[in-house]
Amino acid sequence: MNNNIEDSIGHPPFFLKGGKKISGLDELKDYLLTIQPGEFHHHVDGEKNDFESWIRKGLKEEKLADKAKNVKTPAELIAIIHQFLNSGIEQANETNSEIIPEQTYVKTDIPGFDELITNGIPRESAVLVCGGPGTGKTTFCLNLICNAAKKGSKCLYLTFEEDIINLKRHMKNFGWEGSSKGAAENMIVRKMQPFDISRSVEALLAKASGELTIELDEVEGVIPSGFHPDIIILDSLSAVAAAFSGKEEGYRIYIEQLFSLFKKIGATSFLITEIEQDTTRYSKSGIEEFLADAVIVFYNIRSKNIRINALEILKARGTPHQKKIVPFKMISNKGIVVYPTEEVFT
């Protein structure tokens, strides 16, 4: 076992490289956001797992230690700790409150899609919307946010790539009123510069003098002042990742706190990201898909000499859902129409 951890088993804090003290799960999660692959595998190598040993013997958290025993990457361990901490908060709230708030759900009102998921998407979920170019990710998100705005929900569309005028024109082309009148007061479309965010995060890291407790709402321009969105679309995480090229530490910190911020303000968020057509990885760093409460994957499947648009709900915490790939079409003046009873064959 690594000596830096062995000396403190049973009596936290324990120590890691550079003399940094780790005295709890929040600090461990922050450390994992900065750890390099080689350093992580130094702690997790074959039969040895320093993190699992410390959690079990130092914190006396047997269930968490069991889950941490077989992790292969920092992202996996971060996700496990994140879920454990959130579960603890929920249990404490249940214990200290006589009335447990009933879970509410968000409907997309996209024809056919809501039939794939029982009840709907749990409110305040973070939903990863992933797929290759031209698979319908942006159209899906524009469709659902306009539907939500027309029903009176406050909606925020954050774009790092698309021109605002083009986005509103795209909404009009599909016959959605949210881009012009009626629901316009419920929707804000904001263009952001990913490199500005990259510089802001670097400045905050320097300001924090090595500590990773950063309030993301300090990053200028994320949420408009005085606006409290029910639905947030972020288009896209891929553009943000490109701005952090060579600065993986800053990107992982930003993403983890971005998910936390959206939950903190009570918004249901849909975060678009580009992936390869044939992949088992659904995000840039691998941490996004573990932090997300739900993952929707879009495909452009080749069948002989044509391509079929299709989607699947890969995961959805808190509600049952159909686990199959189904076709959909993008129809003028209607948007996306999903066919939940049909199957895709290639």
DAVEN-V582137 format. One record per pair of residues at least 12 apart in sequence whose ideal C-beta (glycine too) atoms are under 7 Angstrom apart, sorted by the first residue. I is the first residue (numbers start at 1). J is the second residue. If there is no record, write none. Layout:
i=I j=J
i=I j=J
//
This chain:
i=1 j=48
i=1 j=50
i=1 j=53
i=2 j=42
i=2 j=43
i=2 j=50
i=4 j=16
i=4 j=17
i=5 j=50
i=5 j=54
i=8 j=58
i=9 j=53
i=9 j=54
i=9 j=57
i=9 j=58
i=10 j=57
i=10 j=58
i=12 j=58
i=12 j=59
i=14 j=54
i=14 j=58
i=16 j=31
i=25 j=81
i=25 j=85
i=28 j=81
i=29 j=78
i=29 j=81
i=29 j=82
i=30 j=212
i=32 j=74
i=32 j=77
i=32 j=78
i=33 j=78
i=33 j=212
i=33 j=249
i=33 j=252
i=33 j=253
i=33 j=256
i=34 j=249
i=35 j=74
i=40 j=74
i=44 j=71
i=49 j=69
i=51 j=68
i=51 j=77
i=52 j=65
i=52 j=68
i=52 j=69
i=55 j=68
i=64 j=84
i=67 j=80
i=68 j=80
i=73 j=286
i=75 j=285
i=75 j=286
i=75 j=287
i=75 j=290
i=76 j=290
i=78 j=287
i=78 j=290
i=79 j=290
i=79 j=291
i=82 j=291
i=103 j=122
i=103 j=318
i=104 j=123
i=105 j=119
i=105 j=120
i=105 j=121
i=105 j=122
i=105 j=123
i=106 j=120
i=106 j=121
i=106 j=123
i=106 j=268
i=107 j=120
i=108 j=144
i=108 j=147
i=109 j=147
i=110 j=143
i=110 j=144
i=110 j=335
i=110 j=336
i=110 j=338
i=111 j=337
i=111 j=338
i=112 j=337
i=112 j=338
i=112 j=339
i=112 j=340
i=113 j=338
i=115 j=340
i=116 j=313
i=116 j=321
i=116 j=322
i=116 j=326
i=116 j=340
i=117 j=313
i=117 j=316
i=117 j=319
i=117 j=321
i=118 j=319
i=118 j=320
i=118 j=321
i=119 j=319
i=121 j=268
i=121 j=294
i=122 j=293
i=122 j=318
i=122 j=319
i=123 j=268
i=124 j=263
i=124 j=266
i=124 j=267
i=124 j=268
i=125 j=268
i=125 j=293
i=125 j=294
i=126 j=259
i=126 j=262
i=126 j=263
i=126 j=269
i=126 j=271
i=126 j=291
i=126 j=292
i=126 j=293
i=127 j=269
i=127 j=270
i=127 j=271
i=127 j=292
i=127 j=293
i=127 j=294
i=127 j=296
i=128 j=271
i=128 j=273
i=128 j=282
i=128 j=283
i=128 j=288
i=128 j=289
i=128 j=292
i=128 j=295
i=129 j=141
i=129 j=270
i=129 j=271
i=129 j=272
i=129 j=296
i=130 j=273
i=130 j=275
i=130 j=282
i=130 j=283
i=130 j=295
i=130 j=297
i=131 j=275
i=131 j=297
i=131 j=298
i=131 j=299
i=132 j=274
i=132 j=275
i=132 j=276
i=132 j=277
i=132 j=300
i=133 j=274
i=134 j=300
i=135 j=298
i=135 j=299
i=135 j=300
i=135 j=309
i=136 j=298
i=136 j=309
i=136 j=328
i=136 j=330
i=136 j=336
i=137 j=272
i=137 j=298
i=138 j=235
i=138 j=272
i=139 j=330
i=139 j=335
i=139 j=336
i=140 j=336
i=141 j=233
i=141 j=235
i=141 j=270
i=141 j=272
i=142 j=170
i=142 j=171
i=143 j=335
i=143 j=336
i=145 j=157
i=145 j=187
i=145 j=231
i=145 j=233
i=146 j=171
i=146 j=176
i=146 j=178
i=148 j=230
i=148 j=231
i=149 j=178
i=149 j=183
i=149 j=186
i=149 j=187
i=150 j=177
i=150 j=178
i=150 j=182
i=150 j=183
i=152 j=186
i=153 j=186
i=153 j=230
i=153 j=231
i=154 j=186
i=154 j=227
i=154 j=228
i=154 j=229
i=154 j=230
i=155 j=186
i=155 j=187
i=155 j=229
i=155 j=230
i=155 j=231
i=156 j=188
i=156 j=190
i=156 j=227
i=156 j=229
i=156 j=232
i=157 j=187
i=157 j=189
i=157 j=233
i=158 j=190
i=158 j=192
i=158 j=232
i=158 j=233
i=158 j=234
i=158 j=235
i=159 j=189
i=159 j=191
i=159 j=235
i=160 j=192
i=160 j=194
i=160 j=235
i=160 j=236
i=160 j=239
i=160 j=240
i=161 j=235
i=161 j=236
i=161 j=239
i=162 j=235
i=164 j=189
i=164 j=191
i=167 j=189
i=168 j=189
i=174 j=332
i=174 j=333
i=174 j=335
i=175 j=333
i=188 j=224
i=188 j=227
i=190 j=224
i=192 j=221
i=194 j=239
i=194 j=240
i=194 j=242
i=194 j=243
i=195 j=243
i=197 j=219
i=197 j=240
i=197 j=243
i=197 j=254
i=198 j=243
i=198 j=244
i=198 j=247
i=198 j=250
i=200 j=219
i=200 j=220
i=201 j=219
i=201 j=250
i=201 j=253
i=201 j=254
i=202 j=250
i=204 j=218
i=205 j=250
i=212 j=253
i=214 j=253
i=214 j=257
i=216 j=257
i=216 j=258
i=216 j=261
i=217 j=261
i=223 j=265
i=228 j=265
i=229 j=267
i=230 j=267
i=230 j=268
i=231 j=267
i=231 j=268
i=232 j=262
i=232 j=267
i=232 j=269
i=233 j=270
i=234 j=269
i=234 j=271
i=234 j=272
i=235 j=272
i=236 j=272
i=236 j=273
i=236 j=274
i=237 j=271
i=237 j=272
i=237 j=273
i=237 j=283
i=237 j=284
i=237 j=288
i=238 j=273
i=238 j=274
i=238 j=284
i=241 j=284
i=248 j=285
i=251 j=285
i=252 j=285
i=252 j=287
i=255 j=285
i=255 j=287
i=255 j=288
i=256 j=287
i=256 j=291
i=259 j=291
i=273 j=288
i=277 j=300
i=282 j=295
i=282 j=297
i=293 j=317
i=294 j=313
i=294 j=315
i=294 j=316
i=294 j=317
i=295 j=314
i=295 j=315
i=296 j=311
i=296 j=313
i=297 j=311
i=297 j=312
i=297 j=314
i=298 j=311
i=299 j=311
i=299 j=325
i=301 j=344
i=301 j=346
i=302 j=346
i=303 j=346
i=308 j=327
i=308 j=344
i=309 j=327
i=309 j=328
i=309 j=329
i=309 j=330
i=310 j=325
i=310 j=326
i=310 j=327
i=310 j=328
i=310 j=344
i=311 j=326
i=311 j=328
i=311 j=338
i=312 j=324
i=312 j=325
i=322 j=340
i=324 j=343
i=325 j=344
i=326 j=338
i=326 j=339
i=326 j=340
i=326 j=342
i=326 j=344
i=327 j=339
i=327 j=342
i=327 j=344
//
